Amino acid sequence: MKRAISCFTCTFIFACLCLADNEKLNKAAGLPIFGQKSIWQESPKELKSRLKFPFEETQTTDGGVLSLYTKGKLFGANANEIKFEYKNDKISAFKIVFFNKGDSVRDGKWSSSDVAKMRADARAIFQTLSGEFGNPENSSIGERSTRVRAKEWKYQDTKMLLGFEDKEFIIMHILPISENGENAVEGEEKTRTDVSSNVNKSDTGDITIKVPMVNQGNKGYCFPATIERLFMYYQIKDVDMHKLADMFGTGAGGSTYLSAASDALSKLARANRLKFKMEGIDFSKISKYIDDGVPMAWLMFSTPDYNAKRRERTKERKNADFEEWQKICRKEKKFKLGRAPRDSGHICLIVGYNKETKELAISDSWGDGDASLTWISFDMAKAVSQPSPLLVLSPR
């Protein structure tokens, strides 16, 4: 589901727009991203209508995110991804991801030209912003263990923070200057501890939780993208897959090893008042977590046979009468994993269950064209699970 918009397309779309109120911001950006009024007064509907970008949209507890992958040039360098966040039906922040080791490094190996290109991009963005808005102040992005040093420029009601981690990422956060984080933290903490209200129950006994989606694109960022989804669910801000990939030691282009990531994940959980534990796969434990509003990250082997089976049975489930489906589930043959390819290690979310059919609802981060829930039998889950497969982040 990776969608791209070219610089040429952007220029064509906006060629006839008159945006005098934010001329300086748009000159720096190289495209008229900012409209005739403050972007912080725009609704997501207005933004989508004005920009006409092919956004992917996902809902969060208090708003949502509009995102897209791009090949266009912004602020003097090629961008990979743009994300607009909204809250209370107003744009509240947006982020531009430039050079990053997941999307920008060919064949998963850094070369001297990759390093030179990344540093040149960082200089180009810095010079573009400084040329329009003067010398920046020293600042930071994020809180506690996710803090990244940044340079900050201000203009009218907008501030731009540029974060750079060598051989990791270049990320720009654009925020309203009037933003006040104190009340937001209080509200987030309340929502974080009271997640049982997020549980949905259907007439057929499906118990599910809706977790915000993250589009990881074509890179092998399933681990950091899945953990980002959990942090979004708990309304923890400024934690994205690029920062997590840095913390977890994810390789260029992808691949994360639990042995390297678990300590960082444990520290990150403590810093954000969450509990972290690893569990074996047990249906009663899973159902208890889901009943409490706690989704789980699940380490498993994503083989071709498994993926074909989960999609096939999910389609059958959708089209079947539930009583008939219960009979089918009782007669279902046990799934056998066989020999898992070395590159089949994967992580996704368990976000639901059905006690009557002993099934689990699985949700993958976007990237394989499979954004909706799929349902698998608990026996299938056991067959493809890695050792100690459940990573549980829950409120303290």
C-alpha positions in Angstrom: 0.0 0.0 0.0 3.0 2.3 -0.5 1.8 5.4 -2.4 4.1 8.0 -3.9 3.6 11.5 -5.2 6.2 13.1 -7.4 7.6 16.6 -7.2 6.3 17.3 -10.7 2.8 16.2 -9.7 2.9 18.5 -6.6 4.0 21.5 -8.7 1.2 20.8 -11.2 -1.5 20.6 -8.5 -0.5 23.8 -6.8 0.6 26.0 -9.7 -2.5 28.2 -9.7 -2.9 28.6 -6.0 -2.4 32.1 -4.5 -1.0 31.7 -1.0 0.4 35.1 0.0 -0.3 34.7 3.7 2.3 32.0 4.1 4.5 32.9 1.2 7.8 32.7 3.2 6.9 29.2 4.6 6.0 27.9 1.2 9.1 29.4 -0.4 11.2 27.5 2.1 9.2 24.3 1.6 9.4 24.6 -2.2 5.7 23.8 -2.4 2.6 25.6 -1.2 1.9 23.2 1.7 0.6 26.1 3.8 -2.7 27.6 2.8 -4.2 31.1 2.8 -5.0 30.8 6.5 -3.0 29.2 9.4 -2.6 25.5 8.8 -3.4 25.1 12.6 -6.9 26.3 11.9 -7.5 23.8 9.1 -9.6 20.7 9.6 -8.3 17.4 8.1 -11.1 17.6 5.5 -10.0 21.1 4.4 -6.4 20.0 4.2 -7.2 17.0 2.1 -9.4 19.0 -0.2 -6.7 21.7 -0.6 -3.6 19.5 -1.1 -5.3 16.6 -3.0 -2.6 14.2 -1.9 -3.4 10.5 -1.9 -3.3 10.3 1.9 -3.6 7.1 4.0 -5.7 8.0 7.0 -5.8 6.2 10.4 -7.8 7.1 13.5 -6.2 7.6 16.9 -8.0 7.8 20.3 -8.2 11.6 20.1 -7.9 12.4 16.4 -6.0 10.8 13.5 -3.1 10.8 11.1 -2.9 11.6 7.4 0.2 10.1 5.8 1.8 9.4 2.5 5.1 8.3 1.0 6.6 10.9 -1.4 9.4 11.3 -3.9 9.1 15.1 -3.9 11.7 17.7 -2.8 10.8 19.7 0.3 12.9 22.3 2.2 15.9 21.6 -0.2 16.0 17.8 0.0 14.1 14.8 -1.2 11.5 13.6 1.4 10.4 10.0 2.0 7.2 10.5 4.1 4.9 13.2 5.3 2.5 12.8 8.3 -0.1 15.3 9.3 -1.6 14.8 12.8 -5.0 16.2 13.8 -6.8 16.6 17.1 -10.3 18.0 17.8 -10.8 18.3 14.0 -7.8 20.7 13.6 -4.3 20.0 12.3 -2.1 19.8 15.4 1.4 18.9 14.0 3.1 17.5 11.0 6.3 15.7 10.3 8.5 15.2 7.3 10.9 12.2 7.2 13.8 12.8 4.8 16.8 10.5 4.5 16.4 7.3 6.7 18.2 4.0 6.8 15.0 2.1 6.1 14.0 3.7 2.8 17.2 5.4 1.6 19.9 2.8 1.9 20.1 0.4 -1.1 20.5 -3.3 -0.4 20.5 -2.7 3.4 24.2 -1.7 3.4 25.6 1.7 4.0 28.1 3.0 1.4 30.3 6.1 1.6 28.0 7.7 -1.0 24.9 7.0 1.2 26.6 8.7 4.1 27.7 11.6 2.0 24.2 12.0 0.5 22.6 12.0 4.0 24.9 14.7 5.3 24.4 16.7 2.2 20.7 16.5 2.6 20.9 17.7 6.2 23.1 20.6 5.2 20.7 21.6 2.4 17.7 21.6 4.7 19.6 23.6 7.3 20.7 26.2 4.8 17.2 26.5 3.3 15.7 27.1 6.7 18.5 29.5 7.9 18.3 31.4 4.7 14.6 32.2 5.2 14.3 32.3 9.0 17.8 33.2 10.3 20.0 31.3 12.7 18.3 28.5 14.7 18.1 27.9 18.4 19.3 24.6 20.0 16.2 22.5 20.9 15.1 18.9 21.1 12.3 16.6 19.8 10.6 14.1 22.1 10.8 13.4 25.8 12.8 11.2 28.2 14.5 8.3 26.4 13.3 9.3 22.9 14.7 12.8 23.0 16.7 13.8 19.9 18.7 17.0 19.6 17.3 19.4 17.1 17.7 22.9 15.6 14.6 25.1 15.8 13.4 28.0 13.6 10.3 30.1 14.3 8.0 32.0 11.9 4.7 33.6 12.8 2.6 30.9 14.6 4.8 28.0 13.4 8.0 26.4 14.6 10.2 24.0 12.6 12.5 21.5 14.4 15.1 19.6 12.5 16.4 16.4 14.1 19.5 14.6 12.7 21.0 11.3 13.8 24.0 10.3 11.6 23.4 7.1 9.6 19.8 6.9 11.1 17.4 9.6 10.0 16.7 13.3 9.2 13.2 14.3 10.5 11.5 17.7 10.7 8.7 18.3 13.1 6.5 21.3 12.3 4.3 22.5 15.2 2.2 25.5 16.3 4.1 27.9 18.5 1.1 28.2 20.8 1.1 24.5 21.6 0.7 23.8 25.3 1.6 20.3 26.3 0.5 20.4 30.0 -3.2 19.7 29.6 -2.5 17.2 26.8 -0.3 15.1 29.1 -3.0 15.0 31.8 -5.5 13.8 29.3 -3.1 11.3 27.7 -2.3 9.8 31.1 -6.0 9.3 31.9 -6.6 7.6 28.5 -3.4 5.5 28.9 -4.6 4.0 32.1 -8.2 3.6 31.1 -8.0 1.5 28.0 -10.7 -1.0 28.7 -13.2 1.4 27.1 -11.5 0.7 23.8 -12.8 -2.9 23.7 -15.5 -3.7 21.1 -17.9 -6.7 21.3 -19.9 -8.1 18.4 -23.1 -10.1 18.4 -21.1 -13.2 17.3 -18.7 -12.9 20.3 -15.8 -11.2 18.5 -13.9 -9.1 21.1 -11.5 -6.7 19.4 -9.5 -3.5 20.0 -8.9 -0.9 17.3 -5.2 0.1 17.2 -3.9 3.0 15.1 -2.3 1.9 11.9 1.3 2.7 10.7 2.4 2.4 7.1 5.9 0.9 7.2 6.2 1.0 3.5 8.4 -1.5 1.7 11.2 -1.6 4.3 11.6 -4.4 6.8 10.5 -2.2 9.8 7.8 -4.6 11.1 9.3 -4.5 14.6 9.6 -0.7 15.1 6.4 -0.1 13.2 4.4 -2.5 15.3 5.8 -1.0 18.5 5.0 2.5 17.2 1.4 1.4 16.8 1.3 0.4 20.5 2.8 3.8 21.6 0.3 5.6 19.4 -2.5 3.5 21.1 -1.3 4.7 24.5 -1.1 8.3 23.1 2.7 8.6 23.7 3.9 11.3 21.3 7.1 11.7 19.3 7.9 8.0 19.2 8.0 6.8 15.6 9.5 3.8 13.8 12.6 5.7 12.8 13.6 6.6 16.3 12.7 3.1 17.5 14.8 1.6 14.7 17.7 3.5 16.1 17.0 2.4 19.6 16.4 -1.2 18.7 19.5 -1.5 16.5 17.4 -2.3 13.4 19.6 -2.9 10.4 19.6 -0.6 7.3 16.6 -1.6 5.3 15.2 -3.7 8.1 15.7 -6.7 10.5 15.5 -6.3 14.2 16.8 -8.9 16.8 14.9 -9.2 20.0 18.1 -9.8 22.0 19.2 -6.3 21.0 15.8 -4.6 21.2 14.3 -6.0 24.4 16.4 -4.0 26.8 15.7 -0.7 25.0 12.0 -1.6 24.9 11.9 -2.2 28.6 13.6 1.1 29.4 11.3 2.9 27.0 8.2 1.4 28.7 9.4 2.4 32.1 10.1 5.9 31.0 6.5 6.2 29.7 4.9 4.6 32.8 4.1 1.3 31.0 4.8 -2.3 32.1 6.7 -4.5 29.7 6.8 -8.3 29.9 7.2 -11.3 27.6 4.7 -14.1 27.7 4.1 -17.6 26.3 1.1 -18.0 24.0 -1.9 -18.9 26.1 -5.5 -18.4 25.0 -6.8 -17.5 28.5 -4.1 -14.9 29.0 -4.6 -13.4 25.6 -8.4 -13.1 26.2 -7.7 -11.4 29.6 -5.4 -8.9 28.0 -7.9 -8.1 25.3 -10.7 -7.8 27.8 -8.6 -5.2 29.6 -8.0 -3.2 26.4 -4.3 -4.4 26.0 -3.2 -5.4 22.5 -0.1 -7.6 22.2 2.9 -7.7 19.9 3.3 -11.2 18.6 6.6 -12.7 17.3 6.0 -15.4 14.7 7.1 -17.0 11.5 5.2 -15.5 8.5 5.5 -18.3 5.9 3.8 -18.5 2.5 1.6 -21.4 3.6 0.5 -19.5 6.8 -0.3 -16.3 4.9 -2.3 -18.2 2.3 -4.2 -20.0 4.9 -5.0 -17.0 7.1 -6.3 -15.0 4.1 -8.4 -18.0 2.8 -10.1 -18.7 6.2 -10.7 -15.0 6.9 -12.5 -14.7 3.5 -14.5 -17.8 4.3 -15.3 -16.5 7.8 -16.6 -13.2 6.4 -19.0 -15.0 4.0 -20.2 -17.7 6.4 -23.2 -17.9 8.7 -21.7 -17.8 12.2 -23.3 -21.0 13.4 -22.0 -22.8 10.3 -18.6 -21.2 10.9 -18.5 -22.6 14.4 -18.9 -26.1 13.0 -16.2 -25.5 10.4 -13.8 -24.3 13.2 -14.5 -27.5 15.2 -13.6 -29.7 12.3 -10.6 -27.6 11.1 -7.4 -29.6 10.7 -4.4 -28.5 12.7 -2.0 -26.2 10.8 1.6 -27.5 10.5 4.4 -25.0 10.2 7.0 -27.2 8.5 10.4 -25.7 8.0 10.3 -21.9 8.3 12.6 -20.0 6.0 15.3 -18.0 7.8 13.9 -14.7 6.6 10.3 -15.5 7.7 10.6 -14.0 11.2 7.9 -11.4 11.7 6.0 -9.4 14.3 2.4 -8.1 14.2 -0.4 -7.4 16.7 -3.0 -9.7 18.4 -6.0 -7.3 18.8 -8.9 -9.7 19.4 -10.3 -13.1 20.1 -13.5 -15.2 19.9 -14.0 -17.7 22.7 -16.7 -19.7 20.9 -14.4 -20.5 17.9 -11.1 -20.2 19.7 -9.8 -17.7 17.1 -7.4 -14.7 17.3 -7.7 -11.5 15.4 -4.4 -10.4 13.8 -3.4 -6.9 12.5 -0.3 -6.2 10.4 1.3 -2.8 9.8 0.7 -1.6 6.3 3.2 -2.6 3.7 1.9 -5.9 2.3 -1.5 -4.7 1.2 -3.2 -6.4 4.1 -4.5 -3.6 6.3 -7.7 -5.3 7.6 -8.0 -7.8 10.4 -7.4 -11.4 9.7 -8.6 -14.3 11.8 -6.6 -17.4 12.6 -7.3 -20.4 14.8 -5.4 -20.6 18.1 -3.8 -23.8 16.9 -2.4 -21.9 13.9 -1.0 -19.2 16.3 0.7 -21.9 18.4 2.2 -23.5 15.3 3.8 -20.4 13.9 4.8 -18.7 17.2 8.4 -18.0 18.1 9.6 -18.8 21.6 8.1 -16.5 24.3 6.2 -14.8 21.5 4.0 -12.2 23.2 5.5 -8.7 24.0 3.0 -7.0 26.3 3.0 -3.3 27.0 0.3 -2.4 29.5 -0.5 0.6 31.8 1.1 0.6 35.2 
